């Protein structure tokens, strides 16, 4: 178990989102593709574990394919492949039911192996500084809704938005709240570079060779 970013925050649950259908990679699990001799998911877990107290993997289908990673595998609690919002809801409800002392979850994509190693720390600091409800990552004037810090207290609100109001986009839900956007732009490359297509794996390998952090 790792230290939380602040003693006043309590444990933070990390939720690794792998619920997509990976159409641009030809199906299957993007996160199981090899990068620098290890599954993409292994690189993501290493970065996420150093910033959170607990980790779960949000993935649909047979959980046995992830058994080598020693993480709880939690399927969407909202049916129909509703995208990242379903993964956020799943994390919020899992934290509420299994980690009652946790007030926050942080979501991270499993196809993004270079996301910042101070992601959670800066999210927590920004929420505190702005007295915000939640935080979301940005870089190079782009928002990254999959990378966010979300309060467990809004689990019921999000379920209602999905079931009763038909909300499907993260930004349509976050527009209702005081959201702080945290900029992680760097002069070298986008830390939220993600592996969507087979050719992206080659680019990720190049980036990994050029950047050791």
C-alpha positions in Angstrom: 0.0 0.0 0.0 1.3 3.4 -0.9 1.1 6.7 0.9 -1.8 9.0 -0.1 -0.9 12.4 -1.6 -2.1 14.2 1.6 -2.8 13.0 5.1 -6.2 14.8 4.9 -7.4 13.1 1.8 -7.6 9.5 3.0 -7.0 6.5 0.8 -7.4 7.1 -2.9 -8.7 4.2 -5.1 -7.1 4.0 -8.5 -9.4 2.7 -11.3 -7.7 1.4 -14.4 -10.2 1.7 -17.3 -10.0 -1.2 -19.8 -13.7 -1.4 -20.7 -13.4 -0.3 -24.3 -13.8 -2.6 -27.3 -10.4 -1.7 -29.0 -11.9 -1.5 -32.5 -8.9 0.5 -33.9 -6.5 -2.2 -32.6 -8.6 -4.9 -34.3 -10.4 -6.0 -31.2 -9.0 -7.7 -28.1 -7.3 -6.0 -25.2 -5.0 -3.2 -26.1 -3.5 -3.3 -22.7 -2.2 -6.8 -23.2 0.0 -5.8 -26.2 3.7 -6.0 -25.5 5.7 -2.8 -25.0 9.4 -3.0 -24.2 9.1 -6.6 -23.3 6.1 -6.3 -21.0 2.3 -5.9 -21.4 1.2 -2.3 -21.8 -1.0 -2.8 -18.7 2.1 -3.7 -16.6 3.6 -0.2 -17.4 0.3 1.4 -16.4 0.0 -0.5 -13.2 3.6 0.5 -12.2 2.8 4.2 -12.6 -0.6 4.0 -11.0 0.4 1.9 -8.0 3.0 4.5 -6.9 0.3 7.1 -6.6 -2.7 5.3 -5.1 -3.5 3.2 -2.1 -5.6 0.6 -3.8 -6.0 -0.4 -7.5 -8.8 -2.1 -9.4 -9.1 -3.0 -13.1 -12.3 -2.1 -14.8 -12.8 -4.6 -17.6 -15.7 -6.5 -19.1 -15.7 -10.1 -20.3 -13.7 -13.0 -18.9 -11.6 -11.7 -16.0 -9.2 -14.7 -16.2 -7.3 -13.0 -19.0 -6.0 -10.5 -16.4 -5.2 -13.1 -13.6 -1.5 -12.5 -13.9 -1.7 -8.9 -12.7 -3.0 -9.6 -9.1 -5.7 -6.9 -9.3 -9.5 -7.1 -8.6 -11.2 -7.1 -12.0 -14.5 -5.3 -11.9 -16.9 -5.3 -14.8 -19.1 -2.3 -15.6 -22.0 -1.9 -13.2 -23.9 -0.1 -15.9 -24.6 -2.4 -18.9 -24.3 -1.5 -22.6 -20.7 -0.3 -23.0 -21.5 3.3 -22.0 -17.8 4.3 -22.2 -15.6 6.0 -19.6 -18.6 7.2 -17.6 -19.6 3.6 -16.9 -16.0 3.0 -15.7 -16.1 6.0 -13.4 -19.4 4.9 -12.0 -18.1 1.4 -11.4 -15.1 2.8 -9.5 -17.2 5.1 -7.4 -19.6 2.3 -6.5 -16.8 -0.2 -5.8 -15.1 2.3 -3.5 -18.3 3.0 -1.7 -19.1 -0.7 -1.2 -15.6 -2.0 -0.5 -13.4 0.9 0.7 -15.8 3.0 2.8 -13.0 5.2 4.1 -12.1 6.4 0.6 -13.6 9.7 -0.5 -11.9 9.9 -3.9 -11.1 7.7 -6.9 -8.8 8.5 -9.7 -9.3 7.0 -13.2 -6.6 6.2 -15.6 -6.6 4.7 -19.1 -4.8 1.4 -19.6 -3.5 2.4 -23.1 -1.6 5.4 -21.9 1.8 4.3 -20.5 3.4 7.7 -20.0 0.8 9.5 -17.8 2.4 11.8 -15.2 3.9 10.3 -12.1 2.5 13.2 -10.0 -1.0 13.0 -11.5 -2.8 12.2 -8.2 -0.7 14.6 -6.2 -1.5 17.5 -8.5 -5.2 16.6 -8.8 -5.5 16.6 -5.0 -3.7 19.9 -4.6 -5.8 21.6 -7.4 -9.1 20.4 -5.9 -8.0 21.8 -2.5 -6.7 25.1 -3.9 -9.9 25.7 -6.0 -12.4 24.2 -3.5 -13.5 22.1 -6.6 -15.7 19.1 -6.8 -13.4 17.2 -9.1 -10.4 17.4 -11.3 -9.5 16.5 -14.9 -6.2 16.4 -16.8 -5.4 18.6 -19.8 -2.3 18.9 -22.0 -1.6 21.0 -25.1 -5.1 22.6 -24.9 -6.7 19.1 -25.0 -8.9 17.7 -22.2 -8.5 14.1 -21.1 -11.7 13.1 -19.4 -10.5 9.5 -18.7 -7.9 11.0 -16.3 -9.8 12.5 -13.4 -10.2 12.7 -9.7 -13.8 12.0 -8.7 -15.6 12.2 -5.3 -17.3 9.0 -4.1 -20.2 11.1 -2.8 -21.4 11.6 -6.4 -21.9 7.9 -7.2 -25.7 8.1 -6.9 -25.7 11.3 -9.0 -23.7 9.7 -11.8 -25.9 6.6 -11.8 -29.0 8.8 -12.1 -27.4 10.7 -14.9 -26.7 7.5 -16.8 -30.0 5.7 -16.1 -32.6 8.4 -16.0 -31.1 11.2 -18.1 -29.2 9.3 -20.8 -25.9 11.1 -20.2 -23.0 9.3 -22.0 -20.2 11.8 -22.2 -17.9 12.6 -19.3 -18.0 16.4 -20.1 -21.7 16.5 -20.1 -21.7 15.2 -16.6 -18.8 17.3 -15.2 -20.4 20.5 -16.6 -22.8 20.3 -13.6 -20.0 20.7 -11.1 -17.1 22.8 -10.1 -14.4 21.1 -12.2 -10.8 22.1 -12.0 -8.6 21.4 -15.0 -5.0 20.6 -14.3 -2.5 21.2 -17.1 0.3 18.6 -17.6 1.8 19.9 -20.8 5.5 19.2 -21.3 8.0 20.6 -23.8 8.9 17.1 -25.1 5.8 15.0 -25.8 2.2 14.6 -24.6 2.2 12.5 -21.5 -1.3 11.3 -22.4 -0.1 9.7 -25.7 -2.2 6.6 -26.0 -1.9 3.4 -28.0 -5.0 3.2 -30.2 -3.6 1.7 -33.4 -0.9 -0.9 -34.1 1.4 1.8 -35.4 1.1 3.6 -32.0 3.0 0.7 -30.4 6.1 1.5 -32.4 5.8 5.2 -31.4 5.4 4.2 -27.8 8.5 2.0 -28.0 10.4 5.0 -29.4 9.2 7.3 -26.7 10.1 4.8 -24.0 13.6 4.5 -25.4 14.0 8.3 -25.4 12.4 9.0 -22.0 13.3 7.2 -18.8 10.9 9.0 -16.5 
